[in-house]
Amino acid sequence: MYICFKAKIKSGTNMSLEEEVRLLAQREGPENALRKIALEIFPEISSPFEETSNVLCIQPHPDDCEYGCGATLAYLADKGIKVTYLTLTDGSKGTTNPSITPEELALKRKKEQEEAGQVIGVSKIYWLDYPDGELPYTREAMCRVMEVIRREKPDIVFAPDPWLLYEPHPDHRIGGLLASEASLFSSLPHFCRGTPPHAVKRMIFYYTSKPNYFQPADDLIEKKLQALRKHRSQFEESWQLLELSIRLIMAAYGTKINAKYAEPLRVIPLTIMHATLLSELI
């Protein structure tokens, strides 16, 4: 876990990896050199779903998994990969309508999320039910997230990118941090004792401005939109603008892979998520 860089392949030349990165750094600069070598050593960055049977999508509120990576999750579910959701808050304050109570809204949003999950192909939804807008950044909250990770044993954990610049919502920032920390520490038995350790292979961040992987979504954007339509309390009044923004963003990123649509994601292997600049460079 705490070995930040471990060579998983040998250099394709007669040079050692150290010699190769030195030559690359001289030609292209150290950042580009390390990026290229890291992508060779960790091919799962470019092919994150190979040998995957189980994924967990952690969302701050009902609707974030569909909004952030719904086409990708639908793709995985269609392949027979188990998709589980962990919803951190109750979504009880996400409305401009003062006539609905927080309790009523929370119940409504749970039902909407269950319907949307059925569209995607979600196997199970966990709820931590923290109050909307009040997700705590505490050891207790992190351990609750870790408990679900250890119970479900996912190969991959999806979460919102907590380092997204200009993200003002604390549930998104804190939710991403809790997911990252719980995934990192899940394999260590002395953290949050009571459940057997489990090693997450990699994290995939949605809502990211630094994507390094683009999931083709030509055949699944409609399923993503169908799932989002189930969240009527959130999107009914603004649906046209929401759909347009989703199509525009996914169309723009589709050009990265010669597809009509793509979801932008950031893949980081857990082995380089701590104490190394490689997680920033890849």
C-alpha positions in Angstrom: 0.0 0.0 0.0 2.7 2.5 0.9 5.1 1.6 -1.9 4.4 4.5 -4.2 6.0 3.1 -7.3 6.6 -0.5 -8.2 7.7 -1.6 -11.6 5.2 -4.2 -12.9 6.9 -4.5 -16.3 10.4 -4.4 -17.8 11.5 -1.8 -20.2 10.8 -2.7 -23.8 14.4 -1.8 -24.7 17.8 -3.0 -23.5 17.7 0.0 -21.1 16.5 -0.1 -17.6 13.4 1.9 -16.8 15.6 4.3 -14.9 17.7 4.9 -18.0 14.6 5.1 -20.2 12.9 7.7 -18.0 16.1 9.8 -17.8 16.4 9.9 -21.6 12.7 10.7 -21.9 13.0 13.5 -19.3 15.9 15.0 -21.2 13.8 15.1 -24.4 10.3 15.9 -23.1 10.7 17.1 -19.5 10.3 15.1 -16.3 6.5 15.3 -16.0 5.9 13.9 -19.5 8.5 11.2 -19.0 7.0 10.0 -15.8 3.5 10.1 -17.3 4.6 7.9 -20.2 6.4 5.4 -18.0 3.5 5.3 -15.5 1.0 4.5 -18.3 3.3 1.6 -19.4 3.6 0.3 -15.8 -0.1 0.7 -15.1 -2.0 -0.4 -18.2 -5.2 -0.5 -16.2 -5.4 3.3 -16.5 -6.2 2.8 -20.2 -8.2 -0.4 -19.7 -9.7 0.0 -16.2 -12.5 -2.6 -16.5 -10.5 -5.7 -17.4 -10.7 -8.4 -14.8 -13.5 -6.5 -13.0 -16.5 -8.3 -11.5 -17.7 -5.8 -8.9 -17.8 -2.0 -8.6 -19.1 0.5 -6.0 -20.3 3.9 -6.9 -20.3 6.4 -4.0 -22.5 9.4 -4.4 -23.1 12.4 -2.2 -26.8 12.6 -3.1 -29.3 10.5 -5.0 -28.7 11.2 -8.8 -24.9 11.8 -8.7 -23.9 8.3 -9.9 -26.2 8.6 -12.9 -25.2 12.2 -13.6 -21.5 11.7 -13.2 -21.0 8.2 -14.8 -24.4 6.7 -15.6 -23.5 5.5 -19.1 -20.3 3.8 -17.7 -22.2 2.1 -14.9 -24.9 0.9 -17.4 -22.1 -0.5 -19.6 -20.7 -2.4 -16.7 -24.1 -3.7 -15.6 -24.8 -4.8 -19.2 -21.6 -6.8 -19.1 -22.7 -8.7 -16.0 -20.5 -6.7 -13.6 -22.2 -6.1 -10.2 -22.9 -2.4 -9.6 -23.7 -1.2 -6.1 -24.4 2.3 -4.9 -23.6 4.0 -1.6 -25.5 7.2 -1.1 -24.1 9.4 1.6 -26.8 11.9 2.4 -30.6 11.9 2.3 -31.0 14.6 -0.4 -33.6 16.3 1.8 -32.7 19.9 1.0 -32.3 19.7 -2.8 -35.3 21.8 -3.8 -36.5 25.3 -4.4 -40.0 24.4 -3.3 -40.7 25.6 0.3 -44.0 23.7 0.5 -42.3 20.2 0.6 -40.8 19.2 3.9 -37.2 17.8 4.1 -38.7 14.5 5.3 -41.1 14.3 2.3 -38.3 15.1 -0.1 -35.9 12.5 1.3 -38.6 9.8 0.8 -39.3 11.0 -2.7 -35.7 11.0 -3.7 -35.1 7.5 -2.3 -37.9 6.3 -4.5 -36.6 8.2 -7.5 -33.1 6.7 -6.9 -34.5 3.2 -6.8 -36.3 3.7 -10.1 -33.1 5.2 -11.7 -31.0 2.4 -10.3 -33.3 -0.2 -12.0 -32.7 1.6 -15.4 -28.9 1.4 -14.9 -28.9 -2.2 -13.6 -27.9 -1.5 -10.0 -27.9 -4.6 -7.7 -28.1 -2.8 -4.3 -28.2 0.7 -2.9 -26.8 1.6 0.6 -27.9 4.7 2.4 -26.0 6.5 5.2 -28.7 9.1 5.5 -26.6 12.0 6.7 -28.5 15.3 6.4 -28.2 16.9 3.0 -25.5 19.6 3.1 -24.2 18.4 6.4 -22.0 15.4 5.5 -19.3 15.3 8.2 -15.6 14.9 7.6 -15.0 12.6 10.5 -13.4 9.3 11.3 -16.9 7.9 12.1 -18.2 8.8 8.6 -15.0 7.4 6.9 -15.4 4.1 8.8 -19.1 3.8 7.7 -18.0 4.2 4.1 -15.2 1.7 4.7 -17.6 -0.8 6.2 -19.6 -0.8 2.9 -16.4 -1.2 0.9 -15.3 -4.1 3.0 -18.7 -5.7 2.8 -19.1 -5.4 -0.9 -15.4 -6.0 -1.8 -15.4 -3.9 -5.1 -12.5 -4.0 -7.5 -13.2 -0.4 -8.4 -14.7 2.5 -6.4 -16.3 5.4 -8.2 -16.6 8.8 -6.4 -16.8 12.5 -7.2 -13.4 14.1 -7.7 -12.9 16.1 -4.4 -10.2 18.2 -6.0 -12.5 19.7 -8.6 -11.8 23.4 -8.7 -14.7 25.7 -7.9 -16.9 22.9 -6.4 -18.7 24.8 -3.6 -20.9 21.9 -2.3 -19.4 20.5 0.8 -21.1 17.1 0.3 -19.2 16.6 -3.0 -15.8 17.7 -1.6 -16.2 15.7 1.6 -17.8 12.7 -0.1 -14.9 12.4 -2.5 -12.4 12.6 0.3 -14.2 10.1 2.5 -14.4 7.7 -0.5 -10.7 8.2 -1.2 -9.5 7.7 2.3 -11.8 4.7 3.0 -10.6 3.0 -0.2 -6.9 3.7 0.6 -7.2 2.4 4.2 -9.6 -0.5 3.5 -6.8 -3.0 3.1 -5.2 -2.1 6.5 -6.7 -4.2 9.3 -6.0 -1.7 12.1 -8.2 1.0 10.5 -11.9 0.8 11.5 -11.6 -2.6 13.1 -14.6 -4.9 13.0 -14.8 -5.9 9.3 -12.2 -7.9 7.3 -9.8 -5.9 5.2 -10.3 -5.5 1.4 -7.9 -4.1 -1.1 -9.6 -1.8 -3.7 -7.6 -2.0 -7.0 -8.3 1.5 -8.3 -10.5 4.5 -8.0 -12.4 6.2 -10.8 -13.4 9.8 -10.2 -16.4 11.4 -12.0 -17.2 15.2 -12.0 -13.5 15.7 -12.8 -11.7 18.4 -14.8 -8.7 16.1 -15.3 -10.0 13.0 -17.1 -7.5 10.4 -18.3 -10.0 7.9 -19.5 -13.0 8.3 -21.8 -15.7 5.6 -21.8 -17.5 5.2 -25.1 -21.2 6.0 -24.6 -22.8 6.1 -28.1 -25.2 3.2 -27.2 -25.7 4.1 -23.6 -26.3 7.9 -23.4 -30.0 7.3 -23.8 -30.0 4.9 -20.9 -28.1 7.5 -18.8 -30.7 10.2 -19.7 -33.6 7.7 -19.0 -32.2 7.1 -15.6 -31.8 10.8 -14.9 -35.4 11.5 -15.9 -36.4 9.4 -12.9 -35.1 12.1 -10.6 -38.2 14.2 -11.3 -37.8 16.3 -8.1 -34.4 17.5 -9.3 -34.6 17.9 -13.1 -38.2 18.1 -14.3 -38.3 21.9 -14.6 -34.8 22.2 -16.0 -34.7 19.0 -18.1 -34.0 20.6 -21.5 -31.0 22.5 -20.3 -29.7 19.5 -18.4 -30.0 17.2 -21.4 -28.3 19.8 -23.6 -25.4 20.2 -21.3 -24.9 16.5 -20.9 -25.0 15.9 -24.7 -22.6 18.8 -25.3 -20.0 17.7 -22.7 -20.1 14.0 -23.8 -20.0 15.0 -27.5 -16.9 17.1 -26.9 -15.1 14.3 -25.0 -16.3 11.8 -27.6 -13.8 13.4 -30.0 -10.9 12.1 -27.8 -11.7 8.5 -28.8 -13.5 9.0 -32.2 -16.9 8.3 -30.6 -20.1 10.3 -30.8 -20.3 10.5 -27.0 -18.0 9.6 -24.1 -18.0 10.0 -20.3 -14.8 11.7 -19.0 -13.3 9.9 -16.0 -10.1 9.9 -14.0 -8.6 6.5 -13.2 -6.0 6.2 -10.4 -4.6 2.8 -9.2 -4.6 2.7 -5.4 -0.8 1.9 -5.5 -0.1 5.5 -6.6 -2.7 7.4 -4.6 -0.5 8.1 -1.7 2.7 10.2 -1.3 3.6 10.3 -5.0 3.1 13.0 -7.7 2.3 10.2 -10.2 -1.4 10.4 -9.2 -1.4 14.0 -10.4 0.7 13.4 -13.6 -1.1 10.4 -15.1 
